[in-house]
């Protein structure tokens, strides 16, 4: 099962006057803005590291192996219907099939202009009916609502070709700010060779989780670019620090579906 989504944060209940300096320092890590914030709750974390403009819905469908073609047809009907509905105002970020990782799994990312739009989709009879036409082909499904990291807005639709890689990190509770600060600095080393497609942290669904998406011309190009990044100052330190904040991670190689805006 793809462990997509987690991002809850601990809030200290101990009065600030009673905290030791070491505890304060451990709490006030991350971006410079975070160091001025004092006690941080979930909303404050999101305001500090999140772009705050859109909500991205991740939908993960695990399909019956002998029903993938029927599923693809039904999925195109549903997601294109959502994308083309002017009353919803919902954008389609991308649609992919996992080719390395959990087989017969499909990942869809929708972009909503606020939480109200996510519930509006669930109340629209036409889209409900189209969604139900997919369900006979599913073994299981899960969903998650994510927010973009402020320093990395999601790439617009394009057709560069190649493969995508989705990397998902299960963080230790309370470490999002430190993870964001460390990764934001180190990402400049990776940008020299490949630009990230998007980066998100979970808000609803499985919590304490971060995702980022990359695009490469091929698996061989992925290997070469990653090896080159290790030669740049800052990337090795980034990997070392973020790994200490992570419980586990997953990497999935994806192939875009024909109707995906990201190709």
Secondary structure as GFF3:
##gff-version 3
##sequence-region A 1 263
A	DSSP	three_ten_helix	16	18	.	.	.	ID=ss1
A	DSSP	alpha_helix	21	27	.	.	.	ID=ss2
A	DSSP	three_ten_helix	34	36	.	.	.	ID=ss3
A	DSSP	alpha_helix	42	49	.	.	.	ID=ss4
A	DSSP	beta_strand	50	63	.	.	.	ID=ss5
A	DSSP	three_ten_helix	65	67	.	.	.	ID=ss6
A	DSSP	alpha_helix	68	83	.	.	.	ID=ss7
A	DSSP	beta_strand	91	100	.	.	.	ID=ss8
A	DSSP	beta_strand	105	112	.	.	.	ID=ss9
A	DSSP	alpha_helix	115	122	.	.	.	ID=ss10
A	DSSP	alpha_helix	125	135	.	.	.	ID=ss11
A	DSSP	beta_strand	138	149	.	.	.	ID=ss12
A	DSSP	beta_strand	163	171	.	.	.	ID=ss13
A	DSSP	alpha_helix	176	191	.	.	.	ID=ss14
A	DSSP	beta_strand	198	204	.	.	.	ID=ss15
A	DSSP	beta_strand	209	216	.	.	.	ID=ss16
A	DSSP	alpha_helix	219	229	.	.	.	ID=ss17
A	DSSP	alpha_helix	235	243	.	.	.	ID=ss18
A	DSSP	beta_strand	246	256	.	.	.	ID=ss19
###
